């Protein structure tokens, strides 16, 4: 029987495999073509990609940092508060927390994680934009090149539903691969940490570490690292400051991920999971930290330099090295606060039940607040808003609103109207203090007011006030240059000098008395006797005084009027400290300076600054003036009791007190061999002051700041400030400074009584 062979059935599996393979290859080809089309922005469908130059030189805004002379960070200038770190700065616990939570295969992939891509693709297929799974490199690409910003999303398809997210992701994939080809893994991670915004105005990990925990990145503990890593998911929702429970929960998720991948034991996790987050929260801004007034004034100089040299102070990461010593600055701020807090209590008590703004007759100035508020930004804004309608303006000026006000017992939350707020602040005395190294002109301490946050006006360089008797040393300098000498004697009698308008200028002494006694020039300056200053300015001429002061660094306008001898023209504390430095520096004036060098972000020196100098005085004249100034701190001098007894300072010190009319301005200038300093105290307006000389004079209001500061400086042995005597001149003096060695006495100018003593004329109190 014939048999037939049944044919084997044909399997369908090869066809299925072939079809799937064909689909895969087709899909791959389409995907490659799509990637290529996006990379070249085919037909402008997808928008641009960053060019290669941007890739090779990725740039993010970096804070410029201001450093003290002892290499402490004083502050920053920034639009985005970002200070870069290096990979070596990262503690292992942070790197492990980051990888365990954000990208466990970071070391293995080439910018794109296939598993993460699959999750993203699945999300997109079901219409969700929450596929997630971006690698650290993709996150860097998104943030560094702003792939989701309008600049790179100007293609035709970018606004079409369903395309925008896909195009964003595609660009991030492309740029991630390019980043991986251009940088090491360590560089990629470091760039990502430096560019990420952690919230609370903290850009980059270093700023975040300082903002939330008050420490540098290398000092982070594992639980702190976990908190910061938790912020990568959502800086606002997981903020440890504003969402502490959310932050704690997210921190524990990060810690559990570290356990999952072997970076932490279960026991360590159990020990940490219930602990609260301990913050040392402080948002960096110009209102806080050391030397805020100085930092603001320095920024004016730095902005000008940057404009002239093509840099951006707020984005280029410059390193700026200053002359400020952080220790001296701290002591200066402490001395100001301690003294001004006590004087303010005294001022409140002195004016209890009355307003302190008074005219020359001691009467309250009418409508003072209404006039003063018109100079404020608040008034100007209201004036613009209501087109000058005074009723509307007055309504809001008198409307109580919640606000934070300054007091020496700390800030207070109150409800107060703008007018009441102005009244509150006008009751406060202000101050300025500056200390400088005379041999270099390096400013070591700068305090421009009592509280920068609430009183922005700087009283060191920005403000100018009448110096009173601290201006007299310029007059005595001119006298010595014109043949007078410290032992020269004059009589304390009234001097009247005719003015060009036919009137007479007849200044009184501070006690309104003339003793008729003889005084050496040295003692006359130490006791600040006005009649003898009037005698000298008449002999020398006011023009000579102007030239001497200008030569020694006074930059404000000075009128060649006899009253200038008593310090009636405004000067700045900045100029005065520089000028007094001339005496200590053997007659050479050095422009006060506060920046030594500027470096770029890589540490390359861009500019080193050399201060301007002027040979203003002879060495002999300068030394004789130091000898004259020392008399103020000797028995009988105006600074003797305060410096020697209250502050216990025993070393050689020179100084000069100053008090202006109605006690509106109180001054003290002090010199030692290696430090010159000045202090000013007064109201923001000249009409605000004490009513008695016992409370308003320079040795009461200003000198204690200097004495307290110097006391603190000498107590800090790390500063190594000298207590040696002032150095002698290099050549012998042409005159004798020991007045007792004049055998036949010292002749009094025989013409003084006859030529200048006049029948008492009306006293020009304005010039006192």
C-alpha positions as CSV (number, residue, x, y, z in Angstrom):
1,X,0.0,0.0,0.0
2,X,1.5,3.2,-1.1
3,X,2.1,5.7,1.7
4,X,2.1,9.4,1.4
5,X,4.3,11.8,3.5
6,X,2.4,14.5,5.1
7,X,4.1,17.9,4.8
8,X,5.3,19.5,8.0
9,X,3.3,22.5,9.0
10,X,5.0,25.8,8.5
11,X,5.8,27.7,11.8
12,X,4.7,31.3,12.1
13,X,7.4,32.2,14.6
14,X,10.1,33.2,12.1
15,X,7.7,35.6,10.5
16,X,6.8,37.1,13.8
17,X,10.4,37.5,14.8
18,X,11.2,38.9,11.4
19,X,8.3,41.3,11.6
20,X,9.3,42.4,15.1
21,X,12.9,42.8,14.0
22,X,11.8,44.9,11.0
23,X,9.6,47.0,13.3
24,X,12.5,47.4,15.7
25,X,14.9,48.5,13.0
26,X,12.3,50.8,11.5
27,X,11.6,52.3,14.8
28,X,15.2,52.7,15.5
29,X,15.7,54.3,12.2
30,X,12.8,56.7,12.8
31,X,14.2,57.4,16.3
32,X,17.6,58.1,14.9
33,X,16.2,60.3,12.2
34,X,14.0,62.1,14.9
35,X,17.0,62.6,17.1
36,X,19.0,64.0,14.2
37,X,16.0,66.2,13.2
38,X,15.9,67.7,16.7
39,X,19.6,68.2,16.8
40,X,19.6,70.2,13.6
41,X,16.2,71.8,14.2
42,X,14.9,70.4,10.9
43,X,12.7,73.0,9.2
44,X,12.6,74.9,12.5
45,X,10.2,72.3,13.9
46,X,11.9,71.8,17.3
47,X,13.7,75.0,18.2
48,X,17.4,75.5,18.7
49,X,20.0,73.5,20.8
50,X,22.8,75.2,22.7
51,X,25.8,75.6,20.4
52,X,29.1,73.9,21.0
53,X,30.7,77.0,22.4
54,X,28.1,77.1,25.1
55,X,28.8,73.4,25.8
56,X,32.5,73.9,26.0
57,X,32.1,76.9,28.2
58,X,29.0,76.4,30.3
59,X,28.4,79.4,32.4
60,X,26.3,80.0,35.5
61,X,26.1,83.2,37.5
62,X,28.6,83.0,40.4
63,X,28.6,85.2,43.4
64,X,31.6,87.5,43.8
65,X,33.1,87.0,47.3
66,X,34.6,89.7,49.5
67,X,37.4,88.5,51.8
68,X,39.0,90.2,54.8
69,X,42.7,90.7,55.2
70,X,42.8,87.7,57.5
71,X,41.1,85.6,54.8
72,X,37.6,85.5,56.3
73,X,34.5,85.8,54.0
74,X,32.9,89.2,54.6
75,X,30.1,88.8,52.2
76,X,29.0,88.3,48.6
77,X,27.6,90.3,45.6
78,X,25.1,88.2,43.6
79,X,22.0,88.0,41.6
80,X,22.0,84.3,42.4
81,X,23.7,83.4,45.7
82,X,26.1,80.8,44.3
83,X,29.6,79.8,45.5
84,X,31.2,77.0,43.5
85,X,32.7,73.9,45.1
86,X,35.1,71.2,43.9
87,X,34.3,67.5,43.8
88,X,36.9,67.0,46.5
89,X,34.9,69.2,48.8
90,X,32.0,66.7,48.8
91,X,31.7,64.3,51.8
92,X,31.2,60.7,50.9
93,X,27.8,60.7,52.7
94,X,26.5,63.4,50.3
95,X,27.7,61.6,47.2
96,X,26.1,58.3,48.4
97,X,22.8,60.0,49.3
98,X,22.7,61.7,45.9
99,X,23.3,58.6,43.9
100,X,21.1,56.4,46.0
101,X,18.2,58.8,45.5
102,X,18.6,60.4,42.2
103,X,20.7,58.2,39.9
104,X,22.1,54.9,41.3
105,X,23.6,53.9,37.9
106,X,25.3,57.3,37.5
107,X,28.7,55.7,37.2
108,X,27.6,53.2,34.5
109,X,25.5,55.1,32.0
110,X,26.5,57.5,29.3
111,X,24.1,60.2,30.2
112,X,20.9,58.3,29.5
113,X,19.7,55.4,31.7
114,X,17.8,52.8,29.5
115,X,15.6,51.8,32.4
116,X,14.7,55.4,33.1
117,X,14.0,55.9,29.4
118,X,11.6,53.0,29.4
119,X,9.7,54.5,32.3
120,X,9.6,57.9,30.5
121,X,8.4,56.3,27.3
122,X,5.7,54.4,29.1
123,X,4.5,57.6,30.8
124,X,4.3,59.4,27.5
125,X,2.4,56.6,25.8
126,X,-0.3,56.9,28.4
127,X,-0.4,60.7,28.1
128,X,1.4,61.5,31.4
129,X,4.2,64.0,31.7
130,X,5.4,62.4,35.0
131,X,7.6,59.7,33.6
132,X,10.6,60.9,35.7
133,X,13.8,59.0,35.8
134,X,16.1,61.7,34.5
135,X,19.7,61.1,35.2
136,X,21.9,63.6,37.0
137,X,23.4,64.4,33.6
138,X,20.0,65.1,32.1
139,X,19.1,67.3,35.1
140,X,22.3,69.2,34.6
141,X,21.5,69.7,30.9
142,X,18.0,71.0,31.7
143,X,19.3,73.5,34.3
144,X,22.6,74.5,32.7
145,X,21.3,75.1,29.2
146,X,17.7,76.0,30.2
147,X,16.3,73.5,27.7
148,X,12.8,74.4,28.7
149,X,13.2,78.1,28.3
150,X,11.6,80.2,25.6
151,X,15.0,80.8,23.9
152,X,15.4,77.1,22.9
153,X,11.7,76.4,22.3
154,X,10.8,78.6,19.4
155,X,10.1,75.8,16.9
156,X,6.8,75.1,15.1
157,X,6.0,72.0,17.1
158,X,6.9,73.3,20.6
159,X,3.4,74.6,21.2
160,X,1.6,71.7,19.7
161,X,-0.2,69.4,22.3
162,X,1.8,66.3,23.1
163,X,5.0,67.4,21.5
164,X,6.4,69.9,24.0
165,X,7.4,67.5,26.7
166,X,8.8,65.0,24.2
167,X,11.0,67.7,22.6
168,X,12.2,68.9,26.0
169,X,13.2,65.4,26.9
170,X,14.8,64.8,23.6
171,X,17.0,67.9,23.9
172,X,18.0,66.9,27.4
173,X,19.0,63.4,26.1
174,X,21.1,64.9,23.3
175,X,22.8,67.4,25.6
176,X,23.3,64.8,28.3
177,X,25.2,62.6,25.8
178,X,27.3,65.6,24.7
179,X,28.1,66.5,28.4
180,X,29.2,62.9,29.0
181,X,31.5,63.1,26.0
182,X,33.0,66.4,27.2
183,X,33.3,66.0,31.0
184,X,34.2,63.4,33.6
185,X,31.6,62.0,35.9
186,X,33.1,64.0,38.8
187,X,32.9,67.3,36.8
188,X,29.3,66.5,35.8
189,X,28.2,65.9,39.4
190,X,30.0,69.0,40.6
191,X,28.5,71.2,37.9
192,X,25.0,69.9,38.8
193,X,25.5,70.6,42.5
194,X,26.9,74.1,41.8
195,X,24.0,75.1,39.6
196,X,20.9,73.7,41.4
197,X,18.6,76.2,43.1
198,X,17.8,74.8,46.6
199,X,15.4,77.6,47.6
200,X,15.7,80.4,50.2
201,X,17.9,82.3,47.7
202,X,20.5,79.5,47.9
203,X,22.0,78.6,44.5
204,X,24.4,75.7,44.6
205,X,25.3,73.3,47.4
206,X,27.7,75.5,49.3
207,X,25.2,78.3,49.6
208,X,22.5,75.8,50.6
209,X,24.7,74.3,53.3
210,X,25.5,77.7,54.7
211,X,21.9,78.9,54.5
212,X,20.3,75.9,56.2
213,X,23.0,74.6,58.4
214,X,25.5,77.4,58.8
215,X,28.4,75.2,57.7
216,X,30.6,74.5,54.7
217,X,29.9,71.4,52.5
218,X,32.8,69.3,53.8
219,X,31.3,69.5,57.3
220,X,27.9,68.1,56.5
221,X,26.7,65.2,58.5
222,X,24.8,62.4,56.8
223,X,21.4,63.4,58.0
224,X,22.1,67.0,56.8
225,X,23.2,65.7,53.4
226,X,20.0,63.7,53.2
227,X,17.9,66.9,53.8
228,X,19.7,68.7,51.0
229,X,19.4,65.8,48.6
230,X,15.7,65.7,49.4
231,X,15.4,69.2,48.0
232,X,16.2,68.0,44.5
233,X,12.7,66.6,44.2
234,X,11.0,69.9,45.0
235,X,12.9,72.8,46.9
236,X,9.7,74.5,48.0
237,X,7.6,71.5,49.0
238,X,10.5,69.9,51.0
239,X,12.0,73.0,52.5
240,X,13.3,72.3,56.0
241,X,12.5,75.8,57.0
242,X,8.9,76.2,55.7
243,X,7.8,72.5,55.4
244,X,9.7,70.8,58.2
245,X,7.4,67.7,58.3
246,X,7.7,67.2,54.5
247,X,11.4,67.7,54.7
248,X,11.8,65.2,57.5
249,X,9.7,62.6,55.6
250,X,11.8,63.2,52.4
251,X,15.0,63.0,54.4
252,X,14.0,59.6,55.7
253,X,13.2,58.4,52.1
254,X,16.8,59.4,51.1
255,X,18.2,57.6,54.1
256,X,16.2,54.5,53.3
257,X,17.5,54.6,49.8
258,X,21.0,54.7,51.2
259,X,20.2,51.5,53.2
260,X,18.7,49.9,50.1
261,X,21.9,50.3,48.1
262,X,24.3,49.5,50.9
263,X,25.6,52.9,51.9
264,X,24.1,52.8,55.4
265,X,23.1,50.1,57.8
266,X,19.6,49.5,59.0
267,X,20.7,50.3,62.5
268,X,22.1,53.6,61.5
269,X,18.8,54.4,59.7
270,X,16.8,53.5,62.8
271,X,18.9,55.7,64.9
272,X,18.4,58.8,62.7
273,X,14.9,58.5,61.3
274,X,13.1,60.0,64.3
275,X,15.5,62.8,65.0
276,X,14.3,66.3,64.2
277,X,16.1,68.5,61.7
278,X,18.4,71.0,63.4
279,X,18.7,74.1,61.3
280,X,20.9,77.2,61.6
281,X,18.9,79.0,59.0
282,X,20.1,82.3,57.7
283,X,19.4,83.7,54.3
284,X,22.5,85.6,53.1
285,X,21.8,89.2,52.2
286,X,23.5,92.6,52.5
287,X,21.8,93.3,55.8
288,X,23.6,90.7,57.8
289,X,27.2,89.7,58.5
290,X,30.3,91.7,59.3
291,X,30.8,95.2,57.8
292,X,27.6,95.8,55.9
293,X,28.2,99.5,55.5
294,X,31.7,98.8,54.2
295,X,30.4,96.2,51.8
296,X,27.9,98.6,50.3
297,X,30.5,101.4,49.9
298,X,33.0,98.9,48.5
299,X,30.4,97.8,45.9
300,X,30.3,101.4,44.5
301,X,34.0,101.2,43.8
302,X,33.8,97.7,42.5
303,X,30.9,98.3,40.1
304,X,32.9,101.2,38.6
305,X,36.0,99.0,38.2
306,X,33.9,96.2,36.6
307,X,32.3,98.5,34.1
308,X,35.7,99.8,33.1
309,X,37.3,96.4,32.8
310,X,34.4,94.3,31.3
311,X,33.3,92.2,34.3
312,X,30.0,91.6,36.0
313,X,30.3,91.9,39.8
314,X,27.1,90.0,40.4
315,X,27.8,87.0,38.1
316,X,31.5,86.5,37.4
317,X,32.6,84.9,40.6
318,X,35.3,87.4,41.4
319,X,37.4,87.1,44.5
320,X,38.0,90.5,46.1
321,X,40.5,90.9,48.8
322,X,40.1,93.8,51.2
323,X,42.1,95.5,53.9
324,X,39.5,95.0,56.6
325,X,40.6,92.8,59.5
326,X,37.6,90.7,60.6
327,X,38.7,90.8,64.2
328,X,39.1,94.6,64.4
329,X,35.8,95.0,62.5
330,X,34.0,92.8,65.0
331,X,35.5,94.8,67.9
332,X,34.5,98.1,66.2
333,X,30.9,96.9,65.8
334,X,30.8,95.7,69.4
335,X,32.3,99.0,70.7
336,X,29.7,101.0,68.7
337,X,26.8,98.9,69.8
338,X,27.8,98.8,73.5
339,X,28.3,102.6,73.7
340,X,25.4,103.7,71.5
341,X,22.9,101.5,73.3
342,X,23.8,103.3,76.6
343,X,23.8,106.7,75.0
344,X,20.5,106.1,73.4
345,X,18.9,105.3,76.8
346,X,20.3,108.5,78.0
347,X,18.9,110.4,75.0
348,X,15.5,108.9,75.4
349,X,15.5,110.0,79.1
350,X,16.9,113.4,78.2
351,X,14.0,114.1,75.8
352,X,11.3,112.2,77.7
353,X,7.9,113.8,76.9
354,X,9.4,116.0,74.2
355,X,10.5,115.7,70.6
356,X,14.2,116.2,70.0
357,X,14.1,118.3,66.8
358,X,14.6,121.9,68.0
359,X,15.7,125.2,66.5
360,X,18.5,127.4,67.9
361,X,16.2,128.9,70.5
362,X,15.4,125.4,71.8
363,X,11.9,125.3,70.5
364,X,10.4,122.4,68.6
365,X,10.5,122.8,64.9
366,X,6.9,123.0,63.6
367,X,5.8,120.4,61.0
368,X,9.1,118.7,61.2
369,X,7.9,115.2,60.5
370,X,5.6,116.3,57.7
371,X,8.5,118.0,56.0
372,X,10.9,115.1,56.6
373,X,8.6,112.4,55.3
374,X,8.5,114.2,51.9
375,X,12.2,113.1,51.5
376,X,11.3,109.4,51.8
377,X,10.7,106.8,49.1
378,X,7.3,106.0,50.6
379,X,6.1,109.6,50.1
380,X,7.4,109.7,46.6
381,X,5.7,106.5,45.7
382,X,2.4,107.6,47.1
383,X,2.7,110.9,45.4
384,X,3.1,109.1,42.0
385,X,0.3,106.7,42.8
386,X,-2.2,109.3,43.7
387,X,-1.0,112.0,41.3
388,X,-0.2,114.4,44.1
389,X,-3.6,114.2,45.8
390,X,-2.7,115.2,49.4
391,X,-5.8,113.8,51.0
392,X,-5.0,110.3,49.7
393,X,-1.3,110.6,50.5
394,X,-2.1,111.7,54.1
395,X,-4.5,108.9,54.6
396,X,-1.9,106.3,53.9
397,X,0.8,108.1,55.8
398,X,-1.4,108.0,58.9
399,X,-2.8,104.5,58.3
400,X,-1.4,101.9,60.7
401,X,0.1,98.8,59.0
402,X,2.1,95.8,60.4
403,X,5.8,96.5,60.3
404,X,9.1,95.4,62.0
405,X,11.0,98.2,63.7
406,X,14.5,98.5,65.2
407,X,15.2,98.7,68.9
408,X,18.3,98.0,70.9
409,X,16.4,95.2,72.6
410,X,15.8,93.5,69.2
411,X,13.4,93.9,66.3
412,X,9.7,94.3,67.3
413,X,6.6,93.5,65.3
414,X,4.2,96.4,65.6
415,X,1.3,98.2,63.9
416,X,2.4,101.7,63.2
417,X,1.7,104.4,60.6
418,X,4.6,105.6,58.3
419,X,4.5,108.9,60.1
420,X,4.8,107.2,63.5
421,X,7.6,105.0,62.1
422,X,9.5,108.1,61.0
423,X,9.0,109.7,64.4
424,X,10.4,106.5,66.0
425,X,13.5,106.5,63.9
426,X,14.2,110.2,64.2
427,X,14.7,109.7,68.0
428,X,17.8,107.6,67.3
429,X,21.4,108.9,67.5
430,X,23.7,107.8,64.6
431,X,27.4,107.1,64.5
432,X,30.4,106.5,62.2
433,X,33.7,104.8,63.1
434,X,36.7,104.0,61.0
435,X,40.2,102.7,61.8
436,X,43.2,102.7,59.4
437,X,46.8,101.6,59.4
438,X,48.7,104.9,58.7
439,X,51.8,103.4,57.1
440,X,49.7,101.6,54.4
441,X,46.4,103.4,54.3
442,X,44.7,100.1,54.8
443,X,41.3,100.5,56.4
444,X,40.9,97.9,59.1
445,X,37.4,98.6,60.5
446,X,34.4,100.5,59.1
447,X,31.1,101.0,60.9
448,X,28.8,103.4,59.1
449,X,25.8,103.4,61.5
450,X,24.0,101.7,64.3
451,X,22.1,99.1,62.2
452,X,22.4,98.6,58.5
453,X,19.1,96.9,58.0
454,X,17.1,99.8,59.3
455,X,19.5,102.8,58.7
456,X,21.2,102.5,55.3
457,X,23.0,105.8,55.3
458,X,26.7,105.5,55.7
459,X,28.3,108.0,58.1
460,X,31.9,107.2,57.2
461,X,32.2,108.2,53.6
462,X,28.7,109.0,52.4
463,X,27.9,111.6,55.0
464,X,29.8,114.8,55.8
465,X,29.3,116.9,59.0
466,X,30.9,119.8,60.8
467,X,34.1,118.6,62.5
468,X,34.4,121.3,65.1
469,X,37.7,121.2,67.0
470,X,39.0,118.1,65.4
471,X,39.7,120.4,62.4
472,X,42.1,122.5,64.5
473,X,45.2,120.3,64.0
474,X,45.2,121.5,60.4
475,X,45.5,125.1,61.7
476,X,48.3,124.2,64.1
477,X,50.1,122.3,61.3
478,X,50.0,125.4,59.2
479,X,51.3,127.4,62.1
480,X,54.3,125.1,62.6
481,X,55.0,125.2,58.9
482,X,55.1,129.0,59.2
483,X,57.6,129.2,62.0
484,X,55.6,128.6,65.2
485,X,56.4,125.7,67.5
486,X,54.7,123.7,70.2
487,X,56.2,125.7,73.1
488,X,55.2,129.1,71.6
489,X,53.0,130.9,74.0
490,X,49.9,133.0,73.4
491,X,47.3,134.7,75.5
492,X,43.8,133.4,76.1
493,X,42.0,136.7,75.3
494,X,39.2,137.5,73.0
495,X,40.2,138.0,69.3
496,X,38.0,139.8,66.9
497,X,38.7,139.6,63.2
498,X,37.1,142.0,60.7
499,X,35.2,140.3,57.8
500,X,34.7,141.5,54.3
501,X,31.1,142.6,54.9
502,X,32.2,145.0,57.7
503,X,31.2,142.8,60.6
504,X,33.5,141.3,63.2
505,X,34.1,137.6,64.0
506,X,34.7,137.2,67.7
507,X,34.5,133.6,68.7
508,X,33.9,132.6,72.4
509,X,35.6,129.8,74.2
510,X,33.5,126.7,75.1
511,X,32.9,128.0,78.6
512,X,32.2,131.5,77.4
513,X,35.2,132.8,79.4
514,X,38.6,134.2,78.6
515,X,41.2,133.5,81.3
516,X,43.9,136.0,80.2
517,X,46.5,133.3,80.9
518,X,49.4,132.2,78.7
519,X,49.2,128.9,76.9
520,X,51.7,127.1,74.8
521,X,50.4,126.0,71.4
522,X,50.5,122.5,72.6
523,X,48.4,123.1,75.7
524,X,46.1,125.4,73.7
525,X,45.3,122.6,71.2
526,X,45.0,120.0,74.0
527,X,42.4,122.2,75.8
528,X,40.8,123.3,72.5
529,X,40.9,127.0,73.2
530,X,39.0,128.9,70.5
531,X,40.6,132.3,71.1
532,X,44.1,131.0,70.3
533,X,42.7,129.3,67.1
534,X,41.3,132.7,66.1
535,X,44.7,134.3,66.8
536,X,46.5,131.8,64.6
537,X,44.0,131.9,61.7
538,X,44.3,135.7,61.7
539,X,48.1,135.5,61.6
540,X,48.2,132.8,58.9
541,X,45.1,133.6,56.8
542,X,42.2,131.3,56.1
543,X,43.6,130.5,52.6
544,X,46.7,128.9,54.2
545,X,44.5,126.7,56.3
546,X,42.5,125.6,53.3
547,X,45.6,124.7,51.4
548,X,47.0,122.7,54.3
549,X,43.8,120.7,54.9
550,X,43.5,120.0,51.1
551,X,47.1,118.8,50.9
552,X,46.4,116.4,53.7
553,X,43.4,114.8,52.0
554,X,40.3,116.7,52.8
555,X,38.1,116.6,49.7
556,X,34.9,118.4,50.7
557,X,34.5,122.1,49.8
558,X,36.3,124.4,52.3
559,X,35.6,128.2,52.4
560,X,38.6,130.5,53.1
561,X,36.8,132.1,56.1
562,X,38.3,132.7,59.6
563,X,35.5,130.5,61.1
564,X,37.1,127.5,59.3
565,X,39.6,127.5,62.1
566,X,36.8,126.2,64.4
567,X,35.7,123.5,61.9
568,X,32.5,124.9,60.4
569,X,32.8,123.3,56.9
570,X,31.5,119.8,56.5
571,X,34.1,116.9,56.2
572,X,33.8,113.1,56.0
573,X,35.1,110.8,58.7
574,X,36.9,108.9,55.8
575,X,38.9,112.0,54.9
576,X,39.6,112.9,58.5
577,X,41.1,109.5,59.4
578,X,43.3,109.6,56.3
579,X,44.5,113.1,57.1
580,X,45.4,112.3,60.7
581,X,47.3,109.3,59.3
582,X,49.7,111.9,57.8
583,X,50.9,112.9,61.2
584,X,51.8,109.3,62.1
585,X,53.3,108.4,58.7
586,X,56.1,111.0,58.9
587,X,54.3,113.5,56.8
588,X,53.3,111.3,53.9
589,X,49.5,111.2,53.2
590,X,48.3,107.9,51.9
591,X,44.9,107.7,50.4
592,X,42.7,105.5,52.6
593,X,42.2,102.2,50.7
594,X,40.2,99.1,51.1
595,X,40.8,96.8,48.2
596,X,44.2,95.1,47.7
597,X,43.5,92.9,44.7
598,X,40.8,91.3,42.5
599,X,41.0,87.7,41.2
600,X,38.8,85.9,38.7
601,X,37.0,82.7,39.6
602,X,40.0,80.6,38.8
603,X,42.3,82.7,41.1
604,X,44.1,84.6,38.4
605,X,45.0,88.1,39.6
606,X,43.1,90.7,37.5
607,X,44.3,93.8,39.3
608,X,46.4,94.8,42.3
609,X,45.8,98.2,43.8
610,X,48.5,100.7,44.8
611,X,47.2,103.7,46.9
612,X,47.9,107.3,46.0
613,X,50.5,109.0,48.2
614,X,51.5,112.7,48.7
615,X,54.4,114.2,50.6
616,X,52.1,116.5,52.5
617,X,54.3,117.6,55.4
618,X,58.0,117.5,56.4
619,X,58.9,114.7,58.8
620,X,59.7,117.3,61.5
621,X,56.3,119.0,61.2
622,X,54.5,115.7,61.3
623,X,56.4,114.6,64.5
624,X,55.7,117.9,66.2
625,X,52.0,117.5,65.5
626,X,52.1,114.0,67.0
627,X,53.8,115.6,70.0
628,X,51.0,118.2,70.1
629,X,48.2,115.6,69.8
630,X,49.7,113.5,72.6
631,X,48.8,116.3,75.0
632,X,45.1,115.5,74.8
633,X,45.8,112.2,76.5
634,X,48.0,113.7,79.2
635,X,46.8,115.3,82.5
636,X,44.7,118.3,81.7
637,X,43.9,117.1,78.2
638,X,40.3,116.5,77.0
639,X,40.9,112.8,76.5
640,X,43.0,112.1,79.6
641,X,40.4,110.8,82.0
642,X,38.4,108.7,79.5
643,X,41.3,106.9,77.8
644,X,43.6,106.5,80.8
645,X,41.1,105.8,83.6
646,X,37.9,104.5,82.0
647,X,39.7,102.3,79.3
648,X,43.0,101.7,81.2
649,X,45.1,102.6,78.1
650,X,48.7,103.3,79.3
651,X,50.6,103.5,76.0
652,X,51.3,106.6,74.0
653,X,48.2,107.9,72.4
654,X,47.4,111.2,70.6
655,X,44.0,112.5,70.0
656,X,41.6,115.4,69.6
657,X,38.0,115.9,70.7
658,X,35.5,118.0,68.8
659,X,32.0,119.4,69.5
660,X,30.0,121.6,67.2
661,X,27.4,124.3,67.9
662,X,24.4,123.1,70.0
663,X,26.2,119.8,70.3
664,X,24.9,118.6,67.0
665,X,28.2,116.8,66.2
666,X,30.5,115.0,68.6
667,X,33.9,113.8,67.3
668,X,37.1,112.1,68.5
669,X,40.2,111.4,66.5
670,X,42.8,109.1,67.9
671,X,46.3,108.0,66.9
672,X,48.8,105.3,67.9
673,X,52.0,104.3,66.1
674,X,50.2,101.8,63.9
675,X,46.5,102.7,64.1
676,X,44.5,105.9,63.4
677,X,40.8,106.0,64.1
678,X,37.9,108.4,64.2
679,X,34.4,108.4,65.7
680,X,31.5,110.7,65.0
681,X,28.1,110.7,66.8
682,X,25.0,112.9,66.1
683,X,21.5,112.9,64.9
684,X,20.6,112.2,61.2
685,X,19.5,115.8,61.2
686,X,21.6,118.6,62.9
687,X,18.5,119.7,64.8
688,X,18.5,116.4,66.8
689,X,21.0,116.5,69.7
690,X,21.5,116.8,73.4
691,X,20.8,120.2,75.0
692,X,23.9,120.3,77.4
693,X,27.6,120.1,76.7
694,X,27.9,117.7,79.6
695,X,26.0,115.1,77.5
696,X,26.8,116.2,74.0
697,X,30.5,116.8,73.9
698,X,33.0,114.8,72.0
699,X,34.7,113.1,74.9
700,X,31.4,112.0,76.2
701,X,29.6,110.9,73.0
702,X,32.4,109.9,70.6
703,X,35.6,109.2,72.5
704,X,34.3,106.1,74.4
705,X,33.9,104.2,71.1
706,X,37.5,104.7,70.3
707,X,38.7,103.8,73.8
708,X,36.5,100.7,73.9
709,X,37.7,99.6,70.5
710,X,41.4,100.1,71.3
711,X,40.9,98.2,74.5
712,X,39.5,95.2,72.7
713,X,42.2,95.3,70.0
714,X,45.0,95.3,72.6
715,X,43.4,92.5,74.5
716,X,43.5,90.3,71.3
717,X,47.1,89.1,71.2
718,X,46.7,87.6,67.8
719,X,46.4,91.1,66.3
720,X,50.0,92.0,67.5
721,X,49.3,95.7,67.7
722,X,52.2,97.7,69.1
723,X,52.1,99.6,72.4
724,X,55.6,101.2,71.7
725,X,56.1,104.9,71.8
726,X,55.8,106.9,68.5
727,X,59.1,106.6,66.6
728,X,61.5,109.5,66.6
729,X,62.3,111.5,63.4
730,X,65.3,110.3,61.4
731,X,67.1,113.6,62.0
732,X,67.3,115.9,65.1
733,X,64.5,118.5,65.5
734,X,65.3,122.1,64.9
735,X,63.3,123.2,68.0
736,X,63.1,122.0,71.6
737,X,59.9,120.2,72.6
738,X,60.5,120.3,76.3
739,X,59.2,123.7,77.2
740,X,61.0,123.7,80.6
741,X,64.4,123.9,78.9
742,X,63.7,127.4,77.6
743,X,66.0,129.4,80.0
744,X,64.5,132.8,79.7
745,X,60.9,131.8,79.3
746,X,58.9,131.9,76.1
747,X,58.1,135.3,74.6
748,X,54.4,136.2,74.2
749,X,53.5,137.8,70.9
750,X,53.5,141.5,72.0
751,X,51.1,142.5,69.3
752,X,48.4,140.0,70.3
753,X,46.7,142.1,73.0
754,X,47.0,145.5,71.3
755,X,46.3,144.5,67.8
756,X,43.5,142.0,68.1
757,X,41.7,142.7,71.4
758,X,38.6,144.7,70.6
759,X,35.6,146.0,72.5
760,X,33.4,142.8,72.7
761,X,31.2,142.5,69.6
762,X,28.2,140.3,68.9
763,X,29.4,136.7,68.8
764,X,28.7,134.7,65.7
765,X,27.4,131.6,67.3
766,X,27.1,129.9,63.9
767,X,30.9,129.8,63.6
768,X,31.4,128.3,67.1
